[in-house]
Amino acid sequence: MSVVQPLLDLQEIDGRIRELQKEIRDIPQRKAQELERLNGAREALARAQAEHKNAQLRVNEADLEVKARRDKIQAIKQNQVMLKTNKEFQIFNLEIAKIEGEIDSYEARQLAAMDDVIPVKARLAEADAKLKEEQSVVDGYLAELDARLASVREALAAAEAERAEAAKKVEARFMFHYDRLRTKRWPVVVSLQPDCVCNGCHLQQTPSVGQMVRRNQGLVTCADCSRILYAM
Ligand SMILES: [Zn+2]
């Protein structure tokens, strides 16, 4: 067995740990991407809401115009009671007729505005339903990602426990070098190719380095990248 075999075993576990840690780091970003998918539907709903508000506003405006004119007619009729001549009475009647004409026109406008509200309301309901539908799809993905996160965390805890055991089997001098290098270069332990080339940085090693690696008795490192070398 190679002297670096315990280190290779450790490196295999560390490789899995790195993958799991990367996945844990990536999940929040994946969740954010899922949520971004709702932006289009949210914007469409906001547009439909604004459109509905405007359409409803036009109905209300016409309604206020009608009410104001009805109040005016009411006031005129109250004043008519106090009139002395028939002529004055007729003038007031003409004024009332004119205002009633305006009321007719505002009521027609109000009806048209109410008709306009119908399709706008339908579009609003559609946009609302679409957002809810997309939200439920996204919620499903988010739940999957949360479940994935929980299982990745569990796997990570298990791998870390496994690592603690595997680390006990690695000689201290190997461990020191490996731990120092593993945050800078990955993988740390690489094979030396038959033509004496480091599999990490591809530097040609001297024949004596090749010999030491094949002798398989101690820690041999690449002259350039410092990776630990082992014979294939
Ligand atoms: Zn190298």
Boltz pocket constraint, residues with backbone or C-beta under 6 A from the ligand:
constraints:
  - pocket:
      binder: B
      contacts: [[A, 198], [A, 199], [A, 200], [A, 201], [A, 202], [A, 203], [A, 222], [A, 223], [A, 224], [A, 225], [A, 226], [A, 227]]
      max_distance: 6.0
